[in-house]
Every structure is written in structure tokens, then in C-alpha cells.
Amino acid sequence: MVRKTYRQIVKEEWIKYTEKIPKKDQKLSKINYTLASGSADNTIKLWDLNDKKCTHTLEGHTRSVWCLQLIDK
């Protein structure tokens, strides 16, 4: 059995999540379907759940990112 990486597991999970969004709602505002994820590779990634792609990678952390707090201003 091949072990999956953390990144593969996260990608599979958010694909499963987005598949649950009704088709009529899938192309609503991209702001409503953006996911931020922290990682053991010291980055934060922003994902567009409509397109199922990583849109930004934020680098510069010196350690793994395990917790995120998003503030809407």
C-alpha cells in the first residue's frame, strides 16, 4: 500500500467537499469558496474551491503552520 502525503490527503478532502456544493451554487462569488490551509512545509495556501486550484502560496514562516485565524475587514 502506498502512503499518501499530507498534501494529497488535504486535496482529496477539499475535492470531496466541493463536490457536495450544488451545481447551481458552484459559480457564485469566489470569495465564498476560498479555503486557507496551513502546512508542515511552512506555507499557507489559498485555494479556489470553484476551480479546485491553489491560487496563492504564502511563504516565510519558520515553522509548520497548524492554525489560521482569518479576519474579515
PQR file of N, CA, C, O and H, with PARSE charges and radii, in Angstrom:
ATOM      1  N   MET A   1       0.840  -1.180   0.000 -0.4000 1.5000
ATOM      2  CA  MET A   1       0.000   0.000   0.000 -0.0000 2.0000
ATOM      3  C   MET A   1       0.890   1.251   0.000  0.5500 1.7000
ATOM      4  O   MET A   1       1.858   1.332   0.757 -0.5500 1.4000
ATOM      5  N   VAL A   2       0.556   2.210  -0.846 -0.4000 1.5000
ATOM      6  CA  VAL A   2       1.298   3.452  -0.954 -0.0000 2.0000
ATOM      7  C   VAL A   2       0.750   4.457   0.058  0.5500 1.7000
ATOM      8  O   VAL A   2      -0.458   4.686   0.129 -0.5500 1.4000
ATOM      9  H   VAL A   2      -0.229   2.144  -1.461  0.4000 1.0000
ATOM     10  N   ARG A   3       1.652   5.053   0.840 -0.4000 1.5000
ATOM     11  CA  ARG A   3       1.226   6.071   1.810 -0.0000 2.0000
ATOM     12  C   ARG A   3       1.021   7.391   1.096  0.5500 1.7000
ATOM     13  O   ARG A   3       1.819   7.783   0.245 -0.5500 1.4000
ATOM     14  H   ARG A   3       2.633   4.867   0.783  0.4000 1.0000
ATOM     15  N   LYS A   4      -0.044   8.062   1.447 -0.4000 1.5000
ATOM     16  CA  LYS A   4      -0.351   9.362   0.871 -0.0000 2.0000
ATOM     17  C   LYS A   4       0.316  10.451   1.683  0.5500 1.7000
ATOM     18  O   LYS A   4       0.470  10.338   2.899 -0.5500 1.4000
ATOM     19  H   LYS A   4      -0.692   7.743   2.139  0.4000 1.0000
ATOM     20  N   THR A   5       0.711  11.512   0.987 -0.4000 1.5000
ATOM     21  CA  THR A   5       1.275  12.660   1.686 -0.0000 2.0000
ATOM     22  C   THR A   5       0.140  13.478   2.284  0.5500 1.7000
ATOM     23  O   THR A   5      -1.021  13.327   1.906 -0.5500 1.4000
ATOM     24  H   THR A   5       0.586  11.603   0.000  0.4000 1.0000
ATOM     25  N   TYR A   6       0.494  14.342   3.217 -0.4000 1.5000
ATOM     26  CA  TYR A   6      -0.488  15.237   3.834 -0.0000 2.0000
ATOM     27  C   TYR A   6      -1.165  16.075   2.758  0.5500 1.7000
ATOM     28  O   TYR A   6      -2.381  16.265   2.784 -0.5500 1.4000
ATOM     29  H   TYR A   6       1.438  14.465   3.524  0.4000 1.0000
ATOM     30  N   ARG A   7      -0.378  16.575   1.814 -0.4000 1.5000
ATOM     31  CA  ARG A   7      -0.911  17.419   0.740 -0.0000 2.0000
ATOM     32  C   ARG A   7      -1.934  16.645  -0.107  0.5500 1.7000
ATOM     33  O   ARG A   7      -2.972  17.197  -0.472 -0.5500 1.4000
ATOM     34  H   ARG A   7       0.610  16.422   1.793  0.4000 1.0000
ATOM     35  N   GLN A   8      -1.651  15.385  -0.419 -0.4000 1.5000
ATOM     36  CA  GLN A   8      -2.597  14.572  -1.202 -0.0000 2.0000
ATOM     37  C   GLN A   8      -3.896  14.359  -0.439  0.5500 1.7000
ATOM     38  O   GLN A   8      -4.979  14.425  -1.021 -0.5500 1.4000
ATOM     39  H   GLN A   8      -0.808  14.937  -0.122  0.4000 1.0000
ATOM     40  N   ILE A   9      -3.795  14.108   0.850 -0.4000 1.5000
ATOM     41  CA  ILE A   9      -4.987  13.877   1.670 -0.0000 2.0000
ATOM     42  C   ILE A   9      -5.844  15.136   1.721  0.5500 1.7000
ATOM     43  O   ILE A   9      -7.061  15.060   1.556 -0.5500 1.4000
ATOM     44  H   ILE A   9      -2.916  14.055   1.324  0.4000 1.0000
ATOM     45  N   VAL A  10      -5.216  16.307   1.949 -0.4000 1.5000
ATOM     46  CA  VAL A  10      -5.958  17.569   2.008 -0.0000 2.0000
ATOM     47  C   VAL A  10      -6.640  17.843   0.678  0.5500 1.7000
ATOM     48  O   VAL A  10      -7.808  18.229   0.648 -0.5500 1.4000
ATOM     49  H   VAL A  10      -4.227  16.368   2.083  0.4000 1.0000
ATOM     50  N   LYS A  11      -5.921  17.647  -0.422 -0.4000 1.5000
ATOM     51  CA  LYS A  11      -6.503  17.901  -1.742 -0.0000 2.0000
ATOM     52  C   LYS A  11      -7.714  17.001  -1.977  0.5500 1.7000
ATOM     53  O   LYS A  11      -8.746  17.470  -2.456 -0.5500 1.4000
ATOM     54  H   LYS A  11      -4.972  17.333  -0.398  0.4000 1.0000
ATOM     55  N   GLU A  12      -7.602  15.727  -1.650 -0.4000 1.5000
ATOM     56  CA  GLU A  12      -8.729  14.798  -1.817 -0.0000 2.0000
ATOM     57  C   GLU A  12      -9.923  15.230  -0.979  0.5500 1.7000
ATOM     58  O   GLU A  12     -11.062  15.165  -1.441 -0.5500 1.4000
ATOM     59  H   GLU A  12      -6.763  15.346  -1.260  0.4000 1.0000
ATOM     60  N   GLU A  13      -9.671  15.669   0.249 -0.4000 1.5000
ATOM     61  CA  GLU A  13     -10.768  16.068   1.131 -0.0000 2.0000
ATOM     62  C   GLU A  13     -11.488  17.306   0.616  0.5500 1.7000
ATOM     63  O   GLU A  13     -12.718  17.351   0.649 -0.5500 1.4000
ATOM     64  H   GLU A  13      -8.745  15.722   0.624  0.4000 1.0000
ATOM     65  N   TRP A  14     -10.750  18.322   0.136 -0.4000 1.5000
ATOM     66  CA  TRP A  14     -11.461  19.511  -0.327 -0.0000 2.0000
ATOM     67  C   TRP A  14     -12.148  19.275  -1.648  0.5500 1.7000
ATOM     68  O   TRP A  14     -13.137  19.942  -1.954 -0.5500 1.4000
ATOM     69  H   TRP A  14      -9.751  18.285   0.109  0.4000 1.0000
ATOM     70  N   ILE A  15     -11.649  18.338  -2.444 -0.4000 1.5000
ATOM     71  CA  ILE A  15     -12.373  17.976  -3.669 -0.0000 2.0000
ATOM     72  C   ILE A  15     -13.692  17.311  -3.295  0.5500 1.7000
ATOM     73  O   ILE A  15     -14.727  17.607  -3.893 -0.5500 1.4000
ATOM     74  H   ILE A  15     -10.846  17.796  -2.195  0.4000 1.0000
ATOM     75  N   LYS A  16     -13.662  16.413  -2.308 -0.4000 1.5000
ATOM     76  CA  LYS A  16     -14.902  15.782  -1.835 -0.0000 2.0000
ATOM     77  C   LYS A  16     -15.882  16.841  -1.329  0.5500 1.7000
ATOM     78  O   LYS A  16     -17.082  16.772  -1.597 -0.5500 1.4000
ATOM     79  H   LYS A  16     -12.821  16.173  -1.823  0.4000 1.0000
ATOM     80  N   TYR A  17     -15.347  17.829  -0.586 -0.4000 1.5000
ATOM     81  CA  TYR A  17     -16.196  18.884  -0.045 -0.0000 2.0000
ATOM     82  C   TYR A  17     -16.857  19.681  -1.162  0.5500 1.7000
ATOM     83  O   TYR A  17     -18.063  19.924  -1.125 -0.5500 1.4000
ATOM     84  H   TYR A  17     -14.373  17.885  -0.368  0.4000 1.0000
ATOM     85  N   THR A  18     -16.067  20.090  -2.157 -0.4000 1.5000
ATOM     86  CA  THR A  18     -16.625  20.923  -3.228 -0.0000 2.0000
ATOM     87  C   THR A  18     -17.614  20.164  -4.086  0.5500 1.7000
ATOM     88  O   THR A  18     -18.510  20.770  -4.673 -0.5500 1.4000
ATOM     89  H   THR A  18     -15.087  19.893  -2.187  0.4000 1.0000
ATOM     90  N   GLU A  19     -17.473  18.860  -4.170 -0.4000 1.5000
ATOM     91  CA  GLU A  19     -18.421  18.065  -4.948 -0.0000 2.0000
ATOM     92  C   GLU A  19     -19.800  18.047  -4.295  0.5500 1.7000
ATOM     93  O   GLU A  19     -20.796  17.744  -4.951 -0.5500 1.4000
ATOM     94  H   GLU A  19     -16.745  18.368  -3.693  0.4000 1.0000
ATOM     95  N   LYS A  20     -19.859  18.371  -3.007 -0.4000 1.5000
ATOM     96  CA  LYS A  20     -21.136  18.407  -2.292 -0.0000 2.0000
ATOM     97  C   LYS A  20     -21.898  19.712  -2.523  0.5500 1.7000
ATOM     98  O   LYS A  20     -23.088  19.798  -2.219 -0.5500 1.4000
ATOM     99  H   LYS A  20     -19.050  18.617  -2.474  0.4000 1.0000
ATOM    100  N   ILE A  21     -21.209  20.736  -3.066 -0.4000 1.5000
ATOM    101  CA  ILE A  21     -21.859  22.023  -3.319 -0.0000 2.0000
ATOM    102  C   ILE A  21     -22.793  21.858  -4.520  0.5500 1.7000
ATOM    103  O   ILE A  21     -22.354  21.396  -5.573 -0.5500 1.4000
ATOM    104  H   ILE A  21     -20.243  20.666  -3.313  0.4000 1.0000
ATOM    105  N   PRO A  22     -24.060  22.224  -4.386 -0.5600 1.5000
ATOM    106  CA  PRO A  22     -24.992  22.081  -5.507  0.2800 2.0000
ATOM    107  C   PRO A  22     -24.472  22.792  -6.761  0.5500 1.7000
ATOM    108  O   PRO A  22     -23.895  23.876  -6.669 -0.5500 1.4000
ATOM    109  N   LYS A  23     -24.677  22.184  -7.919 -0.4000 1.5000
ATOM    110  CA  LYS A  23     -24.189  22.737  -9.188 -0.0000 2.0000
ATOM    111  C   LYS A  23     -24.618  24.186  -9.391  0.5500 1.7000
ATOM    112  O   LYS A  23     -23.835  24.999  -9.880 -0.5500 1.4000
ATOM    113  H   LYS A  23     -25.145  21.304  -7.994  0.4000 1.0000
ATOM    114  N   LYS A  24     -25.849  24.515  -9.022 -0.4000 1.5000
ATOM    115  CA  LYS A  24     -26.345  25.878  -9.234 -0.0000 2.0000
ATOM    116  C   LYS A  24     -25.581  26.901  -8.403  0.5500 1.7000
ATOM    117  O   LYS A  24     -25.588  28.086  -8.736 -0.5500 1.4000
ATOM    118  H   LYS A  24     -26.485  23.854  -8.624  0.4000 1.0000
ATOM    119  N   ASP A  25     -24.915  26.469  -7.319 -0.4000 1.5000
ATOM    120  CA  ASP A  25     -24.193  27.379  -6.436 -0.0000 2.0000
ATOM    121  C   ASP A  25     -22.687  27.384  -6.685  0.5500 1.7000
ATOM    122  O   ASP A  25     -21.977  28.189  -6.083 -0.5500 1.4000
ATOM    123  H   ASP A  25     -24.908  25.507  -7.048  0.4000 1.0000
ATOM    124  N   GLN A  26     -22.184  26.517  -7.548 -0.4000 1.5000
ATOM    125  CA  GLN A  26     -20.741  26.360  -7.678 -0.0000 2.0000
ATOM    126  C   GLN A  26     -20.031  27.571  -8.258  0.5500 1.7000
ATOM    127  O   GLN A  26     -18.850  27.767  -7.972 -0.5500 1.4000
ATOM    128  H   GLN A  26     -22.761  25.862  -8.037  0.4000 1.0000
ATOM    129  N   LYS A  27     -20.686  28.374  -9.044 -0.4000 1.5000
ATOM    130  CA  LYS A  27     -20.018  29.526  -9.642 -0.0000 2.0000
ATOM    131  C   LYS A  27     -20.444  30.848  -9.012  0.5500 1.7000
ATOM    132  O   LYS A  27     -20.405  31.892  -9.664 -0.5500 1.4000
ATOM    133  H   LYS A  27     -21.645  28.214  -9.277  0.4000 1.0000
ATOM    134  N   LEU A  28     -20.848  30.804  -7.756 -0.4000 1.5000
ATOM    135  CA  LEU A  28     -21.129  32.027  -7.022 -0.0000 2.0000
ATOM    136  C   LEU A  28     -19.809  32.739  -6.731  0.5500 1.7000
ATOM    137  O   LEU A  28     -18.754  32.301  -7.190 -0.5500 1.4000
ATOM    138  H   LEU A  28     -20.880  29.956  -7.226  0.4000 1.0000
ATOM    139  N   SER A  29     -19.861  33.785  -6.003 -0.4000 1.5000
ATOM    140  CA  SER A  29     -18.670  34.567  -5.677 -0.0000 2.0000
ATOM    141  C   SER A  29     -17.528  33.679  -5.204  0.5500 1.7000
ATOM    142  O   SER A  29     -17.706  32.839  -4.322 -0.5500 1.4000
ATOM    143  H   SER A  29     -20.718  34.141  -5.630  0.4000 1.0000
ATOM    144  N   LYS A  30     -16.368  33.869  -5.792 -0.4000 1.5000
ATOM    145  CA  LYS A  30     -15.205  33.075  -5.405 -0.0000 2.0000
ATOM    146  C   LYS A  30     -14.805  33.342  -3.961  0.5500 1.7000
ATOM    147  O   LYS A  30     -14.191  32.492  -3.316 -0.5500 1.4000
ATOM    148  H   LYS A  30     -16.224  34.551  -6.508  0.4000 1.0000
ATOM    149  N   ILE A  31     -15.149  34.514  -3.455 -0.4000 1.5000
ATOM    150  CA  ILE A  31     -14.826  34.825  -2.061 -0.0000 2.0000
ATOM    151  C   ILE A  31     -15.501  33.818  -1.136  0.5500 1.7000
ATOM    152  O   ILE A  31     -14.932  33.431  -0.115 -0.5500 1.4000
ATOM    153  H   ILE A  31     -15.648  35.205  -3.978  0.4000 1.0000
ATOM    154  N   ASN A  32     -16.709  33.396  -1.489 -0.4000 1.5000
ATOM    155  CA  ASN A  32     -17.435  32.444  -0.651 -0.0000 2.0000
ATOM    156  C   ASN A  32     -16.836  31.050  -0.694  0.5500 1.7000
ATOM    157  O   ASN A  32     -17.114  30.227   0.178 -0.5500 1.4000
ATOM    158  H   ASN A  32     -17.171  33.710  -2.318  0.4000 1.0000
ATOM    159  N   TYR A  33     -16.016  30.777  -1.702 -0.4000 1.5000
ATOM    160  CA  TYR A  33     -15.468  29.434  -1.854 -0.0000 2.0000
ATOM    161  C   TYR A  33     -13.950  29.463  -1.908  0.5500 1.7000
ATOM    162  O   TYR A  33     -13.338  28.856  -2.787 -0.5500 1.4000
ATOM    163  H   TYR A  33     -15.790  31.445  -2.410  0.4000 1.0000
ATOM    164  N   THR A  34     -13.348  30.171  -0.964 -0.4000 1.5000
ATOM    165  CA  THR A  34     -11.904  30.206  -0.822 -0.0000 2.0000
ATOM    166  C   THR A  34     -11.548  29.513   0.479  0.5500 1.7000
ATOM    167  O   THR A  34     -12.186  29.728   1.509 -0.5500 1.4000
ATOM    168  H   THR A  34     -13.845  30.664  -0.250  0.4000 1.0000
ATOM    169  N   LEU A  35     -10.528  28.683   0.420 -0.4000 1.5000
ATOM    170  CA  LEU A  35     -10.071  27.943   1.590 -0.0000 2.0000
ATOM    171  C   LEU A  35      -8.623  28.320   1.859  0.5500 1.7000
ATOM    172  O   LEU A  35      -7.819  28.389   0.929 -0.5500 1.4000
ATOM    173  H   LEU A  35     -10.010  28.508  -0.417  0.4000 1.0000
ATOM    174  N   ALA A  36      -8.280  28.564   3.109 -0.4000 1.5000
ATOM    175  CA  ALA A  36      -6.901  28.795   3.512 -0.0000 2.0000
ATOM    176  C   ALA A  36      -6.442  27.575   4.294  0.5500 1.7000
ATOM    177  O   ALA A  36      -7.142  27.099   5.187 -0.5500 1.4000
ATOM    178  H   ALA A  36      -8.932  28.509   3.865  0.4000 1.0000
ATOM    179  N   SER A  37      -5.252  27.069   3.950 -0.4000 1.5000
ATOM    180  CA  SER A  37      -4.737  25.900   4.656 -0.0000 2.0000
ATOM    181  C   SER A  37      -3.299  26.131   5.084  0.5500 1.7000
ATOM    182  O   SER A  37      -2.498  26.680   4.327 -0.5500 1.4000
ATOM    183  H   SER A  37      -4.683  27.456   3.224  0.4000 1.0000
ATOM    184  N   GLY A  38      -2.977  25.713   6.292 -0.4000 1.5000
ATOM    185  CA  GLY A  38      -1.610  25.747   6.779 -0.0000 2.0000
ATOM    186  C   GLY A  38      -0.982  24.387   6.530  0.5500 1.7000
ATOM    187  O   GLY A  38      -1.684  23.402   6.303 -0.5500 1.4000
ATOM    188  H   GLY A  38      -3.628  25.267   6.906  0.4000 1.0000
ATOM    189  N   SER A  39       0.355  24.336   6.574 -0.4000 1.5000
ATOM    190  CA  SER A  39       1.010  23.091   6.218 -0.0000 2.0000
ATOM    191  C   SER A  39       2.316  22.894   6.974  0.5500 1.7000
ATOM    192  O   SER A  39       2.890  23.837   7.518 -0.5500 1.4000
ATOM    193  H   SER A  39       0.925  25.136   6.758  0.4000 1.0000
ATOM    194  N   ALA A  40       2.768  21.653   6.996 -0.4000 1.5000
ATOM    195  CA  ALA A  40       4.043  21.315   7.615 -0.0000 2.0000
ATOM    196  C   ALA A  40       5.221  21.802   6.776  0.5500 1.7000
ATOM    197  O   ALA A  40       6.360  21.766   7.241 -0.5500 1.4000
ATOM    198  H   ALA A  40       2.302  20.886   6.555  0.4000 1.0000
ATOM    199  N   ASP A  41       4.965  22.260   5.544 -0.4000 1.5000
ATOM    200  CA  ASP A  41       6.055  22.777   4.701 -0.0000 2.0000
ATOM    201  C   ASP A  41       6.280  24.275   4.903  0.5500 1.7000
ATOM    202  O   ASP A  41       6.916  24.928   4.075 -0.5500 1.4000
ATOM    203  H   ASP A  41       4.039  22.289   5.167  0.4000 1.0000
ATOM    204  N   ASN A  42       5.756  24.819   6.008 -0.4000 1.5000
ATOM    205  CA  ASN A  42       5.954  26.219   6.415 -0.0000 2.0000
ATOM    206  C   ASN A  42       5.244  27.214   5.504  0.5500 1.7000
ATOM    207  O   ASN A  42       5.671  28.364   5.406 -0.5500 1.4000
ATOM    208  H   ASN A  42       5.240  24.289   6.681  0.4000 1.0000
ATOM    209  N   THR A  43       4.189  26.802   4.846 -0.4000 1.5000
ATOM    210  CA  THR A  43       3.456  27.711   3.961 -0.0000 2.0000
ATOM    211  C   THR A  43       1.981  27.758   4.328  0.5500 1.7000
ATOM    212  O   THR A  43       1.463  26.890   5.030 -0.5500 1.4000
ATOM    213  H   THR A  43       3.842  25.868   4.926  0.4000 1.0000
ATOM    214  N   ILE A  44       1.324  28.798   3.832 -0.4000 1.5000
ATOM    215  CA  ILE A  44      -0.132  28.894   3.853 -0.0000 2.0000
ATOM    216  C   ILE A  44      -0.555  28.934   2.399  0.5500 1.7000
ATOM    217  O   ILE A  44       0.022  29.669   1.598 -0.5500 1.4000
ATOM    218  H   ILE A  44       1.745  29.503   3.261  0.4000 1.0000
ATOM    219  N   LYS A  45      -1.549  28.155   2.061 -0.4000 1.5000
ATOM    220  CA  LYS A  45      -2.044  28.142   0.685 -0.0000 2.0000
ATOM    221  C   LYS A  45      -3.488  28.618   0.659  0.5500 1.7000
ATOM    222  O   LYS A  45      -4.281  28.289   1.541 -0.5500 1.4000
ATOM    223  H   LYS A  45      -2.018  27.558   2.712  0.4000 1.0000
ATOM    224  N   LEU A  46      -3.813  29.395  -0.360 -0.4000 1.5000
ATOM    225  CA  LEU A  46      -5.183  29.832  -0.599 -0.0000 2.0000
ATOM    226  C   LEU A  46      -5.699  29.070  -1.802  0.5500 1.7000
ATOM    227  O   LEU A  46      -5.074  29.055  -2.863 -0.5500 1.4000
ATOM    228  H   LEU A  46      -3.169  29.663  -1.076  0.4000 1.0000
ATOM    229  N   TRP A  47      -6.845  28.438  -1.622 -0.4000 1.5000
ATOM    230  CA  TRP A  47      -7.422  27.570  -2.649 -0.0000 2.0000
ATOM    231  C   TRP A  47      -8.719  28.161  -3.175  0.5500 1.7000
ATOM    232  O   TRP A  47      -9.551  28.641  -2.405 -0.5500 1.4000
ATOM    233  H   TRP A  47      -7.352  28.450  -0.760  0.4000 1.0000
ATOM    234  N   ASP A  48      -8.886  28.125  -4.475 -0.4000 1.5000
ATOM    235  CA  ASP A  48     -10.145  28.494  -5.116 -0.0000 2.0000
ATOM    236  C   ASP A  48     -10.941  27.205  -5.255  0.5500 1.7000
ATOM    237  O   ASP A  48     -10.610  26.352  -6.079 -0.5500 1.4000
ATOM    238  H   ASP A  48      -8.211  27.735  -5.101  0.4000 1.0000
ATOM    239  N   LEU A  49     -11.980  27.063  -4.457 -0.4000 1.5000
ATOM    240  CA  LEU A  49     -12.747  25.822  -4.455 -0.0000 2.0000
ATOM    241  C   LEU A  49     -13.639  25.687  -5.675  0.5500 1.7000
ATOM    242  O   LEU A  49     -14.096  24.587  -5.984 -0.5500 1.4000
ATOM    243  H   LEU A  49     -12.249  27.755  -3.788  0.4000 1.0000
ATOM    244  N   ASN A  50     -13.897  26.793  -6.380 -0.4000 1.5000
ATOM    245  CA  ASN A  50     -14.652  26.686  -7.625 -0.0000 2.0000
ATOM    246  C   ASN A  50     -13.813  25.998  -8.693  0.5500 1.7000
ATOM    247  O   ASN A  50     -14.300  25.119  -9.404 -0.5500 1.4000
ATOM    248  H   ASN A  50     -13.526  27.687  -6.129  0.4000 1.0000
ATOM    249  N   ASP A  51     -12.548  26.403  -8.801 -0.4000 1.5000
ATOM    250  CA  ASP A  51     -11.659  25.853  -9.825 -0.0000 2.0000
ATOM    251  C   ASP A  51     -10.818  24.690  -9.318  0.5500 1.7000
ATOM    252  O   ASP A  51     -10.125  24.032 -10.094 -0.5500 1.4000
ATOM    253  H   ASP A  51     -12.153  27.117  -8.222  0.4000 1.0000
ATOM    254  N   LYS A  52     -10.881  24.437  -8.006 -0.4000 1.5000
ATOM    255  CA  LYS A  52     -10.111  23.362  -7.374 -0.0000 2.0000
ATOM    256  C   LYS A  52      -8.618  23.523  -7.625  0.5500 1.7000
ATOM    257  O   LYS A  52      -7.928  22.566  -7.977 -0.5500 1.4000
ATOM    258  H   LYS A  52     -11.443  24.971  -7.375  0.4000 1.0000
ATOM    259  N   LYS A  53      -8.118  24.772  -7.435 -0.4000 1.5000
ATOM    260  CA  LYS A  53      -6.702  25.059  -7.654 -0.0000 2.0000
ATOM    261  C   LYS A  53      -6.165  25.953  -6.540  0.5500 1.7000
ATOM    262  O   LYS A  53      -6.896  26.740  -5.938 -0.5500 1.4000
ATOM    263  H   LYS A  53      -8.678  25.550  -7.149  0.4000 1.0000
ATOM    264  N   CYS A  54      -4.878  25.807  -6.289 -0.4000 1.5000
ATOM    265  CA  CYS A  54      -4.187  26.704  -5.361 -0.0000 2.0000
ATOM    266  C   CYS A  54      -3.941  28.015  -6.092  0.5500 1.7000
ATOM    267  O   CYS A  54      -3.354  28.027  -7.174 -0.5500 1.4000
ATOM    268  H   CYS A  54      -4.285  25.168  -6.778  0.4000 1.0000
ATOM    269  N   THR A  55      -4.393  29.130  -5.497 -0.4000 1.5000
ATOM    270  CA  THR A  55      -4.239  30.426  -6.151 -0.0000 2.0000
ATOM    271  C   THR A  55      -3.050  31.220  -5.605  0.5500 1.7000
ATOM    272  O   THR A  55      -2.478  32.042  -6.321 -0.5500 1.4000
ATOM    273  H   THR A  55      -4.870  29.121  -4.618  0.4000 1.0000
ATOM    274  N   HIS A  56      -2.675  30.986  -4.352 -0.4000 1.5000
ATOM    275  CA  HIS A  56      -1.560  31.706  -3.743 -0.0000 2.0000
ATOM    276  C   HIS A  56      -0.852  30.792  -2.748  0.5500 1.7000
ATOM    277  O   HIS A  56      -1.486  29.980  -2.074 -0.5500 1.4000
ATOM    278  H   HIS A  56      -3.139  30.319  -3.770  0.4000 1.0000
ATOM    279  N   THR A  57       0.452  30.935  -2.667 -0.4000 1.5000
ATOM    280  CA  THR A  57       1.244  30.269  -1.636 -0.0000 2.0000
ATOM    281  C   THR A  57       1.987  31.349  -0.872  0.5500 1.7000
ATOM    282  O   THR A  57       2.771  32.102  -1.450 -0.5500 1.4000
ATOM    283  H   THR A  57       0.967  31.595  -3.215  0.4000 1.0000
ATOM    284  N   LEU A  58       1.740  31.423   0.414 -0.4000 1.5000
ATOM    285  CA  LEU A  58       2.374  32.419   1.277 -0.0000 2.0000
ATOM    286  C   LEU A  58       3.537  31.755   1.999  0.5500 1.7000
ATOM    287  O   LEU A  58       3.341  30.853   2.813 -0.5500 1.4000
ATOM    288  H   LEU A  58       1.103  30.811   0.883  0.4000 1.0000
ATOM    289  N   GLU A  59       4.744  32.205   1.695 -0.4000 1.5000
ATOM    290  CA  GLU A  59       5.952  31.619   2.264 -0.0000 2.0000
ATOM    291  C   GLU A  59       6.569  32.564   3.283  0.5500 1.7000
ATOM    292  O   GLU A  59       6.206  33.738   3.350 -0.5500 1.4000
ATOM    293  H   GLU A  59       4.903  32.938   1.033  0.4000 1.0000
ATOM    294  N   GLY A  60       7.492  32.056   4.066 -0.4000 1.5000
ATOM    295  CA  GLY A  60       8.217  32.906   5.002 -0.0000 2.0000
ATOM    296  C   GLY A  60       8.104  32.475   6.452  0.5500 1.7000
ATOM    297  O   GLY A  60       8.835  32.987   7.300 -0.5500 1.4000
ATOM    298  H   GLY A  60       7.787  31.102   4.011  0.4000 1.0000
ATOM    299  N   HIS A  61       7.210  31.551   6.758 -0.4000 1.5000
ATOM    300  CA  HIS A  61       7.116  31.063   8.129 -0.0000 2.0000
ATOM    301  C   HIS A  61       8.338  30.192   8.424  0.5500 1.7000
ATOM    302  O   HIS A  61       8.844  29.502   7.539 -0.5500 1.4000
ATOM    303  H   HIS A  61       6.616  31.135   6.069  0.4000 1.0000
ATOM    304  N   THR A  62       8.797  30.228   9.647 -0.4000 1.5000
ATOM    305  CA  THR A  62       9.977  29.452  10.019 -0.0000 2.0000
ATOM    306  C   THR A  62       9.630  28.077  10.568  0.5500 1.7000
ATOM    307  O   THR A  62      10.508  27.242  10.785 -0.5500 1.4000
ATOM    308  H   THR A  62       8.386  30.788  10.366  0.4000 1.0000
ATOM    309  N   ARG A  63       8.354  27.853  10.788 -0.4000 1.5000
ATOM    310  CA  ARG A  63       7.895  26.550  11.288 -0.0000 2.0000
ATOM    311  C   ARG A  63       6.586  26.174  10.610  0.5500 1.7000
ATOM    312  O   ARG A  63       5.993  26.971   9.883 -0.5500 1.4000
ATOM    313  H   ARG A  63       7.640  28.531  10.612  0.4000 1.0000
ATOM    314  N   SER A  64       6.154  24.959  10.857 -0.4000 1.5000
ATOM    315  CA  SER A  64       4.880  24.484  10.316 -0.0000 2.0000
ATOM    316  C   SER A  64       3.738  25.404  10.746  0.5500 1.7000
ATOM    317  O   SER A  64       3.763  25.967  11.840 -0.5500 1.4000
ATOM    318  H   SER A  64       6.637  24.311  11.447  0.4000 1.0000
ATOM    319  N   VAL A  65       2.753  25.550   9.886 -0.4000 1.5000
ATOM    320  CA  VAL A  65       1.584  26.383  10.174 -0.0000 2.0000
ATOM    321  C   VAL A  65       0.430  25.439  10.512  0.5500 1.7000
ATOM    322  O   VAL A  65      -0.082  24.734   9.642 -0.5500 1.4000
ATOM    323  H   VAL A  65       2.733  25.093   8.997  0.4000 1.0000
ATOM    324  N   TRP A  66       0.030  25.432  11.780 -0.4000 1.5000
ATOM    325  CA  TRP A  66      -1.005  24.500  12.237 -0.0000 2.0000
ATOM    326  C   TRP A  66      -2.334  25.178  12.523  0.5500 1.7000
ATOM    327  O   TRP A  66      -3.360  24.510  12.651 -0.5500 1.4000
ATOM    328  H   TRP A  66       0.445  26.005  12.486  0.4000 1.0000
ATOM    329  N   CYS A  67      -2.322  26.500  12.623 -0.4000 1.5000
ATOM    330  CA  CYS A  67      -3.543  27.200  12.998 -0.0000 2.0000
ATOM    331  C   CYS A  67      -3.627  28.512  12.212  0.5500 1.7000
ATOM    332  O   CYS A  67      -2.629  29.216  12.060 -0.5500 1.4000
ATOM    333  H   CYS A  67      -1.489  27.044  12.519  0.4000 1.0000
ATOM    334  N   LEU A  68      -4.805  28.829  11.724 -0.4000 1.5000
ATOM    335  CA  LEU A  68      -5.029  30.071  10.995 -0.0000 2.0000
ATOM    336  C   LEU A  68      -6.184  30.813  11.611  0.5500 1.7000
ATOM    337  O   LEU A  68      -7.153  30.201  12.060 -0.5500 1.4000
ATOM    338  H   LEU A  68      -5.616  28.258  11.848  0.4000 1.0000
ATOM    339  N   GLN A  69      -6.093  32.126  11.636 -0.4000 1.5000
ATOM    340  CA  GLN A  69      -7.219  32.946  12.036 -0.0000 2.0000
ATOM    341  C   GLN A  69      -7.444  33.966  10.931  0.5500 1.7000
ATOM    342  O   GLN A  69      -6.566  34.779  10.638 -0.5500 1.4000
ATOM    343  H   GLN A  69      -5.306  32.624  11.271  0.4000 1.0000
ATOM    344  N   LEU A  70      -8.615  33.922  10.324 -0.4000 1.5000
ATOM    345  CA  LEU A  70      -8.951  34.846   9.249 -0.0000 2.0000
ATOM    346  C   LEU A  70      -9.859  35.930   9.796  0.5500 1.7000
ATOM    347  O   LEU A  70     -10.834  35.646  10.492 -0.5500 1.4000
ATOM    348  H   LEU A  70      -9.327  33.262  10.562  0.4000 1.0000
ATOM    349  N   ILE A  71      -9.532  37.173   9.478 -0.4000 1.5000
ATOM    350  CA  ILE A  71     -10.312  38.301   9.956 -0.0000 2.0000
ATOM    351  C   ILE A  71     -10.879  39.020   8.755  0.5500 1.7000
ATOM    352  O   ILE A  71     -10.128  39.455   7.882 -0.5500 1.4000
ATOM    353  H   ILE A  71      -8.740  37.404   8.913  0.4000 1.0000
ATOM    354  N   ASP A  72     -12.190  39.153   8.694 -0.4000 1.5000
ATOM    355  CA  ASP A  72     -12.871  39.833   7.599 -0.0000 2.0000
ATOM    356  C   ASP A  72     -12.967  41.309   7.949  0.5500 1.7000
ATOM    357  O   ASP A  72     -13.597  41.671   8.942 -0.5500 1.4000
ATOM    358  H   ASP A  72     -12.800  38.800   9.403  0.4000 1.0000
ATOM    359  N   LYS A  73     -12.349  42.163   7.145 -0.4000 1.5000
ATOM    360  CA  LYS A  73     -12.398  43.608   7.425 -0.0000 2.0000
ATOM    361  C   LYS A  73     -13.174  44.314   6.371  0.5500 1.7000
ATOM    362  O   LYS A  73     -13.328  45.534   6.431 -0.5500 1.4000
ATOM    363  H   LYS A  73     -11.837  41.869   6.338  0.4000 1.0000
TER
END
